[in-house]
Amino acid sequence: MPGVFVNHWDSKSKNYDCILKPTPGGYPHTTIVYIPEKYSPPRDVLFDLGRIVIDALPSTVHIVDAFINSFYKESAGKNRHDVLLTLKEIPDIKRARTLLVATAKCDHKISDETISHWSFHPKPHITVFSSYIKAEAMECLAATQKELEKDGILHPIDIVGYNID
């Protein structure tokens, strides 16, 4: 699905896969906005919106906590359990989303009706693990929390770019 996604990497860690790992959703990222195909602007507009977002964010963000988010996945017909990382910079991410919407409306003349179909997760996060088996998610959560404790509560990670799909 198109959208704007900010990519992260843990360049300060000696063990790069200890916290940030690719998932079925791609490389470690924070979703700024999901946009259904039917309501997606052209790629050049998505690139511009991504640039607005990346310019509005700090180059480093900080992991505050890890937790499990469980939800019913319709396409699989069962519950999925994701390990998510919360970021200290949630207010910065929300401001970047506001800039994205303002740019979409003013510079690209995208209507409120179209934007109403875009999806903004209420709590920006990074997904680091997904499983249909809760025990696997619990195991990943414990390992992630142990790793986070090594640096203290605020583990720094870099923003290394953005994707639009």
C-alpha positions in Angstrom: 0.0 0.0 0.0 1.4 3.5 -0.8 2.2 5.9 1.9 5.1 7.6 3.6 7.3 5.5 5.8 10.4 6.7 7.7 13.2 4.1 7.8 15.3 3.5 10.9 18.6 1.7 11.7 20.6 1.2 14.8 24.0 2.2 13.6 25.3 2.6 17.2 24.7 -1.0 18.2 27.5 -3.6 17.6 24.8 -6.2 17.1 22.6 -4.7 14.4 19.8 -7.3 14.6 19.4 -7.1 18.4 16.5 -4.7 18.3 15.6 -3.5 14.8 14.7 -6.4 12.4 12.9 -6.5 9.1 9.3 -7.9 9.4 6.8 -8.9 6.7 6.0 -5.2 6.5 9.6 -4.4 5.4 12.7 -2.8 6.9 12.3 -1.2 10.4 10.1 1.9 9.8 7.6 4.2 11.3 4.4 4.5 9.2 3.6 8.2 8.8 0.5 7.5 6.6 -1.0 4.6 4.8 -2.9 5.6 1.6 -5.3 3.2 -0.2 -4.4 2.9 -3.9 -7.6 4.5 -4.9 -6.8 7.7 -2.9 -3.0 7.8 -3.5 -1.5 10.8 -5.2 1.0 10.4 -8.0 4.5 9.1 -7.0 6.1 12.6 -7.4 3.6 14.0 -4.9 4.4 11.1 -2.5 8.1 11.9 -2.8 7.5 15.5 -2.0 5.4 14.6 1.0 8.1 12.2 2.2 10.7 15.0 1.9 8.5 17.3 4.0 8.3 14.6 6.7 12.0 13.8 6.7 12.9 17.5 6.9 10.6 17.9 9.9 12.0 15.1 12.0 15.2 14.8 14.0 18.0 12.6 12.6 17.9 10.4 15.7 14.9 9.1 17.6 14.8 7.3 20.9 13.1 4.1 21.9 11.2 4.5 25.1 9.5 1.1 25.5 8.5 -2.2 23.8 5.1 -3.8 24.1 2.8 -6.3 22.3 -0.1 -5.2 20.3 -2.5 -8.1 19.5 -5.3 -7.8 17.0 -7.5 -9.9 14.8 -6.1 -10.2 11.3 -9.1 -10.7 9.0 -7.0 -12.0 6.0 -5.5 -14.7 8.2 -8.6 -15.4 10.2 -6.7 -15.3 13.5 -5.0 -13.0 16.0 -1.6 -11.5 15.2 0.8 -10.4 17.9 3.2 -7.6 17.0 6.1 -6.4 19.2 6.1 -2.6 18.9 8.6 0.1 20.0 7.3 3.4 21.2 9.4 6.5 20.5 10.0 9.6 22.6 9.6 11.7 19.5 5.8 11.0 19.0 5.0 14.7 19.2 7.6 15.4 16.4 6.1 12.6 14.3 2.6 14.0 14.8 3.8 17.5 13.8 5.4 16.0 10.7 2.0 14.4 9.8 0.3 17.8 10.2 2.9 19.3 7.8 2.3 16.5 5.4 -1.5 17.1 5.4 -1.0 20.9 5.0 1.4 20.4 2.1 -1.0 17.9 0.5 -3.9 20.4 0.7 -2.1 23.6 -0.1 0.7 22.7 -2.5 -0.9 19.6 -4.2 -4.6 20.6 -4.0 -5.6 17.2 -2.5 -9.1 17.4 -1.1 -10.2 16.9 2.5 -12.5 14.1 1.1 -9.4 12.2 -0.3 -7.4 12.8 2.8 -10.2 11.4 4.9 -9.4 8.0 3.5 -5.8 8.1 4.5 -4.8 6.1 7.6 -2.7 7.7 10.5 -2.0 5.3 13.3 -2.8 7.0 16.6 0.4 5.9 18.3 3.4 6.1 15.9 5.7 3.1 16.5 8.2 0.7 14.9 7.1 -2.9 14.5 10.0 -5.3 15.1 8.3 -8.7 15.2 5.0 -10.3 14.1 3.6 -13.7 14.9 0.4 -15.6 15.1 1.8 -17.4 18.1 1.6 -15.2 21.3 4.4 -17.1 23.0 6.8 -16.2 20.2 5.9 -12.5 20.6 6.3 -12.7 24.4 9.8 -14.2 23.8 10.7 -11.5 21.4 9.4 -8.8 23.8 11.5 -10.2 26.7 14.7 -10.2 24.5 14.0 -6.7 23.2 13.4 -5.3 26.6 16.6 -6.9 27.9 18.5 -5.3 25.0 16.9 -1.9 25.7 18.0 -2.1 29.3 21.6 -2.2 28.3 21.6 1.4 27.1 19.1 2.6 29.6 15.5 3.5 28.8 16.2 5.8 25.8 17.9 3.7 23.1 18.9 6.0 20.2 18.3 4.9 16.6 18.9 6.8 13.4 16.4 7.9 10.8 18.1 6.9 7.5 15.6 7.8 4.9 12.0 7.2 3.8 10.0 5.1 1.4 6.7 5.8 -0.3 5.5 2.2 -0.8 
